Each structure stands twice: as structure tokens, then as C-alpha cells.
Amino acid sequence: MIEVILVGVGCFGILIFLWILSVYNRLIMMEQDVMAAWSNIDVVLQERYDSLSSMVKTAERFATEVEKDLFEQFAKVRMAAANAASSGNVGGVNAAEGMMAGLMPKIVAIAEDHPEVTSGELYIKVQEEIDEQNERIADRREGYNSKVRNWNVIIQQIPTNFVAMIAGKREKEYFEATNTENPDLFEPDPEESMAKSREIKQEAELDAIEHEIAMLEAQKRLEEARRK
């Protein structure tokens, strides 16, 4: 009788092990599908970041000293986005894309002040590249988010969640694609652009006045020191 029980327990244990192995292999396959879907997006994202850099360079040569900070910020955010994309850090890409969404309209506004640049063949070509890349990303984003949705559901279902917990599997982030889904973010608002230009001009004038005052004060102190 004891032998029968031991055999039964052993068979049950083997069945449990085979079930866990089957579920684990399924999770691995699903995770690989998510990673493959992200790789397809990453390829286009890297192309898009290069195109954005080309667009930014056309505007950078017209930037004032006050505006230089915009381009430095863009360079840092663009690098962070590229690194996050290549490492599969979707949350990092979402955050960087959101930051670029705030920077690009201001940079484009600088280029818009020079029609000879925006009407140039290179600038137009880059815009067309970005539009095409945005469409490709939008198409691939839908497939990626679908696989992420399936993944997030399966690792929460009972009893699969038990195997997922043991294997250290966690929910994955959706790709929000703020910039790629909202091309209007790259179109500067005319009133905002004018207000920004006035603000930048005023800041530059104030800096010049403050610099002149500082020079006068320094000269005054120098003359006082000579008299002593």
C-alpha cells in the first residue's frame, strides 16, 4: 500500500514538474516575442533619432547664445533615448520622447525664422524621412503593445502567475510613442513662437545690460583702487 502511495506521489510530482516546465517554456517564448517586436521598433527609432539630429543641426547654426541650451538639452535627451531603446528600456524611451516633445517645437521655431533653411532640399527630405519613420513606428507599436498586453495578462493569471513569480517575470511597459503619435508636436504654434522670440530677445538684452553694468562697476572699482 505504501509503495502504491509513493508511486502515486512520484507520478504527481512528475506531472507538476512537467506542467511547470511547460508553462515556463511558454513564458520564455512569449517574452522572446515581446523582445523581437521591440527590436523591430528599435531599428526605426534609431533611424528617426538620426533624422531628428539632422533636422536640429540645420537650426543650430542660427541659434543665439541664449538658445544654445535647447540644443544641448536635445543632444542629451536624444542620446538617452537611443541608449534606452537599444537596451529595451521602454520606460526610458517613453520619458525621453516626452522630453523631446517639449524641445522640438522650440527648435523647429528657430528654423522657421529662416525660410531659406526650411524650404531647402535637405530640410524637406529630413521631414519626409521623419514622417515615414513615424508611420512605420506607429504600425510596429500596435503589434508590440499587443504582445505586451498578452504577456501582462498571462503572468497575472492563476496558476501561471505562480511560475512567473518563481521565474522573476514582471509586467512590461507599453510603448506610448508621444512624438510619433502626435506629429503636431513638431509644428510650432505661431503665437507661442513669437512670444518665445520676444522672450529670448528680452533675455539677451537684459544679459547685455547686466554685462555693461558689471563692466562699469568693475571699472569704477579699479579707478578707486588706483586713487588709493
MILO-878496 format. One record per residue (C-alpha): residue in three letters; residue number from 1; y, z, x. Coordinates in Angstrom, 2 decimals. Each point is the difference from the previous one (the first is absolute). Example, Ala and Ser with C-alpha at 12.3 -4.5 7.8 and 13.67 -1.06 7.14 Angstrom:
MILO-878496
+------+-----+---------+---------+---------+
: rest :  nr :      py :      pz :      px :
+------+-----+---------+---------+---------+
:  ALA :   1 :   -4.50 :    7.80 :   12.30 :
:  SER :   2 :    3.44 :   -0.66 :    1.37 :
+------+-----+---------+---------+---------+
This chain:
MILO-878496
+------+-----+---------+---------+---------+
: rest :  nr :      py :      pz :      px :
+------+-----+---------+---------+---------+
:  MET :   1 :    0.00 :    0.00 :    0.00 :
:  ILE :   2 :    2.37 :    0.91 :    2.80 :
:  GLU :   3 :   -0.76 :   -3.28 :    1.75 :
:  VAL :   4 :    0.85 :   -1.92 :   -3.17 :
:  ILE :   5 :    3.32 :    1.84 :   -0.26 :
:  LEU :   6 :    0.79 :   -0.64 :    3.66 :
:  VAL :   7 :   -0.81 :   -3.69 :   -0.41 :
:  GLY :   8 :    2.18 :   -0.13 :   -3.10 :
:  VAL :   9 :    2.88 :    1.74 :    1.81 :
:  GLY :  10 :   -0.42 :   -2.34 :    2.95 :
:  CYS :  11 :    0.06 :   -3.10 :   -2.21 :
:  PHE :  12 :    3.04 :    1.33 :   -1.81 :
:  GLY :  13 :    1.75 :    0.63 :    3.32 :
:  ILE :  14 :   -0.81 :   -3.53 :    1.16 :
:  LEU :  15 :    1.37 :   -1.44 :   -3.23 :
:  ILE :  16 :    3.21 :    2.02 :    0.41 :
:  PHE :  17 :    0.35 :   -1.17 :    3.59 :
:  LEU :  18 :   -0.55 :   -3.64 :   -1.00 :
:  TRP :  19 :    2.55 :    0.34 :   -2.78 :
:  ILE :  20 :    2.59 :    1.51 :    2.37 :
:  LEU :  21 :   -0.71 :   -2.77 :    2.51 :
:  SER :  22 :    0.41 :   -2.65 :   -2.70 :
:  VAL :  23 :    3.29 :    1.46 :   -1.24 :
:  TYR :  24 :    1.30 :    0.37 :    3.56 :
:  ASN :  25 :   -0.81 :   -3.62 :    0.82 :
:  ARG :  26 :    1.76 :   -1.09 :   -3.17 :
:  LEU :  27 :    3.10 :    1.98 :    0.97 :
:  ILE :  28 :   -0.05 :   -1.57 :    3.46 :
:  MET :  29 :   -0.17 :   -3.51 :   -1.50 :
:  MET :  30 :    2.85 :    0.74 :   -2.42 :
:  GLU :  31 :    2.12 :    1.48 :    2.79 :
:  GLN :  32 :   -0.63 :   -3.08 :    2.12 :
:  ASP :  33 :    1.14 :   -2.16 :   -2.92 :
:  VAL :  34 :    3.25 :    1.98 :   -0.20 :
:  MET :  35 :    0.56 :   -0.33 :    3.74 :
:  ALA :  36 :   -0.70 :   -3.76 :   -0.11 :
:  ALA :  37 :    2.45 :   -0.42 :   -2.88 :
:  TRP :  38 :    2.65 :    1.87 :    1.98 :
:  SER :  39 :   -0.64 :   -2.14 :    3.08 :
:  ASN :  40 :    0.83 :   -3.07 :   -2.09 :
:  ILE :  41 :    3.32 :    1.59 :   -0.94 :
:  ASP :  42 :    0.72 :    1.22 :    3.53 :
:  VAL :  43 :   -0.18 :   -3.55 :    1.38 :
:  VAL :  44 :    2.74 :   -1.19 :   -2.36 :
:  LEU :  45 :    2.05 :    3.16 :    0.42 :
:  GLN :  46 :    0.17 :   -0.55 :    3.76 :
:  GLU :  47 :    1.14 :   -3.59 :   -0.58 :
:  ARG :  48 :    2.61 :    1.25 :   -2.45 :
:  TYR :  49 :    1.34 :    2.62 :    2.39 :
:  ASP :  50 :    0.42 :   -2.73 :    2.63 :
:  SER :  51 :    1.86 :   -2.17 :   -2.51 :
:  LEU :  52 :    2.24 :    2.90 :   -1.00 :
:  SER :  53 :    0.78 :    0.61 :    3.67 :
:  SER :  54 :    1.04 :   -3.65 :    0.37 :
:  MET :  55 :    2.29 :    0.32 :   -3.01 :
:  VAL :  56 :    1.50 :    3.22 :    1.34 :
:  LYS :  57 :    0.69 :   -1.55 :    3.41 :
:  THR :  58 :    2.12 :   -2.72 :   -1.60 :
:  ALA :  59 :    2.26 :    2.67 :   -1.50 :
:  GLU :  60 :   -0.01 :    2.45 :    2.90 :
:  ARG :  61 :    2.26 :   -2.07 :    2.22 :
:  PHE :  62 :    2.78 :    0.32 :   -2.59 :
:  ALA :  63 :   -0.32 :    3.76 :   -0.40 :
:  THR :  64 :    2.88 :    2.30 :    0.92 :
:  GLU :  65 :   -0.51 :    3.14 :    2.06 :
:  VAL :  66 :   -0.14 :    2.04 :   -3.21 :
:  GLU :  67 :   -2.68 :   -2.30 :   -1.43 :
:  LYS :  68 :   -2.21 :    0.08 :    3.12 :
:  ASP :  69 :   -1.69 :    3.12 :   -1.33 :
:  LEU :  70 :   -1.48 :   -2.02 :   -2.88 :
:  PHE :  71 :   -1.83 :   -2.28 :    2.40 :
:  GLU :  72 :   -1.24 :    2.89 :    2.11 :
:  GLN :  73 :   -1.36 :    1.65 :   -3.13 :
:  PHE :  74 :   -1.66 :   -3.23 :   -1.08 :
:  ALA :  75 :   -1.69 :   -0.42 :    3.38 :
:  LYS :  76 :   -1.46 :    3.50 :   -0.20 :
:  VAL :  77 :   -1.12 :   -0.35 :   -3.62 :
:  ARG :  78 :   -1.46 :   -3.45 :    0.63 :
:  MET :  79 :   -2.03 :    1.34 :    2.94 :
:  ALA :  80 :   -1.18 :    2.98 :   -2.06 :
:  ALA :  81 :   -1.05 :   -2.31 :   -2.83 :
:  ALA :  82 :   -1.89 :   -2.34 :    2.33 :
:  ASN :  83 :   -1.83 :    2.88 :    1.69 :
:  ALA :  84 :   -0.85 :    1.62 :   -3.34 :
:  ALA :  85 :   -1.31 :   -3.30 :   -1.40 :
:  SER :  86 :   -2.20 :   -0.73 :    3.02 :
:  SER :  87 :   -1.48 :    3.52 :   -0.09 :
:  GLY :  88 :   -0.68 :   -0.13 :   -3.74 :
:  ASN :  89 :    2.54 :    2.72 :   -0.80 :
:  VAL :  90 :    0.97 :   -1.28 :   -3.45 :
:  GLY :  91 :    2.20 :    3.01 :   -0.73 :
:  GLY :  92 :    1.94 :   -0.68 :    3.19 :
:  VAL :  93 :    0.48 :   -3.63 :   -0.99 :
:  ASN :  94 :    1.23 :    1.03 :   -3.45 :
:  ALA :  95 :    2.53 :    2.38 :    1.56 :
:  ALA :  96 :    1.22 :   -2.55 :    2.57 :
:  GLU :  97 :    0.26 :   -2.73 :   -2.65 :
:  GLY :  98 :    2.15 :    2.32 :   -2.09 :
:  MET :  99 :    2.33 :    0.57 :    2.95 :
:  MET : 100 :    0.25 :   -3.72 :    0.70 :
:  ALA : 101 :    0.85 :   -0.55 :   -3.66 :
:  GLY : 102 :    3.14 :    2.02 :    0.63 :
:  LEU : 103 :    0.90 :   -1.68 :    3.30 :
:  MET : 104 :   -0.61 :   -3.69 :   -0.71 :
:  PRO : 105 :    2.72 :   -0.53 :   -2.66 :
:  LYS : 106 :    2.60 :    1.39 :    2.43 :
:  ILE : 107 :   -1.23 :   -2.23 :    2.82 :
:  VAL : 108 :   -0.12 :   -3.05 :   -2.25 :
:  ALA : 109 :    3.56 :    0.79 :   -1.12 :
:  ILE : 110 :    1.15 :   -0.33 :    3.62 :
:  ALA : 111 :   -1.66 :   -3.41 :    0.24 :
:  GLU : 112 :    1.52 :   -1.05 :   -3.34 :
:  ASP : 113 :    3.46 :    0.46 :    1.51 :
:  HIS : 114 :   -0.81 :   -2.99 :    2.23 :
:  PRO : 115 :   -0.99 :   -3.00 :   -2.17 :
:  GLU : 116 :   -0.61 :   -2.07 :    3.11 :
:  VAL : 117 :   -2.92 :    2.33 :    0.74 :
:  THR : 118 :   -1.53 :    0.31 :   -3.47 :
:  SER : 119 :    0.22 :   -3.74 :   -0.58 :
:  GLY : 120 :   -1.62 :   -0.75 :    3.35 :
:  GLU : 121 :   -3.46 :   -1.54 :    0.19 :
:  LEU : 122 :   -1.53 :    2.98 :    1.83 :
:  TYR : 123 :    1.29 :    2.58 :   -2.48 :
:  ILE : 124 :   -1.18 :   -2.03 :   -3.00 :
:  LYS : 125 :   -3.39 :   -0.55 :    1.59 :
:  VAL : 126 :   -0.45 :    3.73 :    0.62 :
:  GLN : 127 :    0.94 :    0.76 :   -3.61 :
:  GLU : 128 :   -2.61 :   -2.46 :   -1.20 :
:  GLU : 129 :   -2.60 :    1.59 :    2.29 :
:  ILE : 130 :    0.77 :    3.46 :   -1.39 :
:  ASP : 131 :   -0.24 :   -1.23 :   -3.60 :
:  GLU : 132 :   -3.36 :   -1.60 :    0.71 :
:  GLN : 133 :   -1.25 :    3.11 :    1.80 :
:  ASN : 134 :    1.13 :    2.21 :   -2.88 :
:  GLU : 135 :   -2.05 :   -2.09 :   -2.42 :
:  ARG : 136 :   -3.10 :    0.23 :    2.19 :
:  ILE : 137 :    0.42 :    3.75 :    0.37 :
:  ALA : 138 :    0.43 :    0.43 :   -3.77 :
:  ASP : 139 :   -3.24 :   -1.91 :   -0.62 :
:  ARG : 140 :   -1.96 :    1.99 :    2.56 :
:  ARG : 141 :    1.59 :    3.27 :   -1.09 :
:  GLU : 142 :   -1.57 :   -0.32 :   -3.43 :
:  GLY : 143 :   -3.49 :   -0.39 :    1.50 :
:  TYR : 144 :    0.54 :    2.88 :    2.42 :
:  ASN : 145 :    1.26 :    2.41 :   -2.65 :
:  SER : 146 :   -2.93 :   -0.94 :   -2.24 :
:  LYS : 147 :   -2.45 :    1.01 :    2.71 :
:  VAL : 148 :    1.95 :    3.20 :    0.68 :
:  ARG : 149 :   -0.12 :    0.80 :   -3.72 :
:  ASN : 150 :   -3.78 :   -0.44 :   -0.05 :
:  TRP : 151 :   -0.33 :    2.13 :    3.12 :
:  ASN : 152 :    2.15 :    2.83 :   -1.34 :
:  VAL : 153 :   -1.97 :    0.02 :   -3.25 :
:  ILE : 154 :   -3.46 :    0.02 :    1.58 :
:  ILE : 155 :    0.69 :    2.88 :    2.39 :
:  GLN : 156 :    1.15 :    2.15 :   -2.93 :
:  GLN : 157 :   -3.00 :   -0.70 :   -2.20 :
:  ILE : 158 :   -2.80 :    2.53 :   -0.25 :
:  PRO : 159 :   -2.35 :    0.18 :    1.89 :
:  THR : 160 :    1.36 :   -2.62 :    2.45 :
:  ASN : 161 :    2.94 :    2.29 :    0.80 :
:  PHE : 162 :   -2.47 :    2.44 :    1.57 :
:  VAL : 163 :   -1.11 :   -2.60 :    2.56 :
:  ALA : 164 :    3.60 :   -1.13 :    0.55 :
:  MET : 165 :    1.06 :    3.59 :    0.69 :
:  ILE : 166 :   -2.82 :    0.51 :    2.51 :
:  ALA : 167 :    0.87 :   -3.29 :    1.72 :
:  GLY : 168 :    3.70 :    0.94 :    0.13 :
:  LYS : 169 :    1.11 :   -2.94 :   -2.15 :
:  ARG : 170 :    3.46 :    0.27 :   -1.57 :
:  GLU : 171 :    2.11 :   -1.93 :   -2.48 :
:  LYS : 172 :    1.85 :   -3.00 :    1.39 :
:  GLU : 173 :    3.62 :   -0.96 :   -0.66 :
:  TYR : 174 :    1.07 :   -3.01 :   -2.01 :
:  PHE : 175 :    2.22 :   -2.61 :    1.63 :
:  GLU : 176 :    3.35 :    0.19 :   -1.78 :
:  ALA : 177 :    1.62 :   -2.95 :    1.81 :
:  THR : 178 :    3.57 :    0.91 :   -0.96 :
:  ASN : 179 :    1.63 :   -2.90 :    1.84 :
:  THR : 180 :   -2.60 :   -2.65 :   -0.72 :
:  GLU : 181 :    0.02 :    0.70 :   -3.72 :
:  ASN : 182 :    3.79 :    0.10 :   -0.30 :
:  PRO : 183 :    1.59 :   -3.01 :    1.73 :
:  ASP : 184 :    3.36 :    0.93 :   -1.57 :
:  LEU : 185 :    0.15 :    2.88 :    2.46 :
:  PHE : 186 :    0.80 :   -2.57 :    2.67 :
:  GLU : 187 :    2.90 :   -1.44 :   -1.97 :
:  PRO : 188 :    3.20 :    1.96 :    0.70 :
:  ASP : 189 :    2.07 :    0.98 :   -3.01 :
:  PRO : 190 :    3.44 :   -1.68 :    0.39 :
:  GLU : 191 :    2.00 :    3.07 :   -1.04 :
:  GLU : 192 :   -2.11 :    2.27 :    2.16 :
:  SER : 193 :    0.36 :   -2.35 :    2.94 :
:  MET : 194 :    3.80 :   -0.09 :   -0.37 :
:  ALA : 195 :    0.15 :    3.77 :   -0.31 :
:  LYS : 196 :   -2.20 :    0.37 :    3.05 :
:  SER : 197 :    2.15 :   -2.43 :    1.98 :
:  ARG : 198 :    3.14 :    1.95 :   -0.92 :
:  GLU : 199 :   -1.72 :    3.25 :    0.91 :
:  ILE : 200 :   -1.10 :   -1.35 :    3.37 :
:  LYS : 201 :    3.48 :   -1.39 :    0.68 :
:  GLN : 202 :    1.62 :    3.32 :   -0.88 :
:  GLU : 203 :   -2.45 :    1.89 :    2.22 :
:  ALA : 204 :    0.74 :   -2.36 :    2.89 :
:  GLU : 205 :    3.77 :    0.48 :   -0.50 :
:  LEU : 206 :   -0.40 :    3.78 :   -0.11 :
:  ASP : 207 :   -2.08 :   -0.08 :    3.18 :
:  ALA : 208 :    2.70 :   -2.07 :    1.69 :
:  ILE : 209 :    2.73 :    2.43 :   -1.12 :
:  GLU : 210 :   -2.00 :    3.03 :    1.13 :
:  HIS : 211 :   -0.64 :   -1.67 :    3.34 :
:  GLU : 212 :    3.71 :   -0.72 :    0.45 :
:  ILE : 213 :    0.93 :    3.59 :   -0.91 :
:  ALA : 214 :   -2.57 :    1.33 :    2.48 :
:  MET : 215 :    1.43 :   -2.24 :    2.72 :
:  LEU : 216 :    3.55 :    1.18 :   -0.72 :
:  GLU : 217 :   -1.09 :    3.64 :    0.08 :
:  ALA : 218 :   -1.85 :   -0.55 :    3.26 :
:  GLN : 219 :    3.06 :   -1.68 :    1.51 :
:  LYS : 220 :    2.20 :    2.84 :   -1.21 :
:  ARG : 221 :   -2.28 :    2.62 :    1.57 :
:  LEU : 222 :   -0.03 :   -1.98 :    3.25 :
:  GLU : 223 :    3.82 :   -0.09 :    0.13 :
:  GLU : 224 :    0.16 :    3.75 :   -0.70 :
:  ALA : 225 :   -2.48 :    0.64 :    2.80 :
:  ARG : 226 :    2.13 :   -2.07 :    2.42 :
:  ARG : 227 :    3.12 :    1.98 :   -0.87 :
:  LYS : 228 :   -1.78 :    3.23 :    0.87 :
+------+-----+---------+---------+---------+
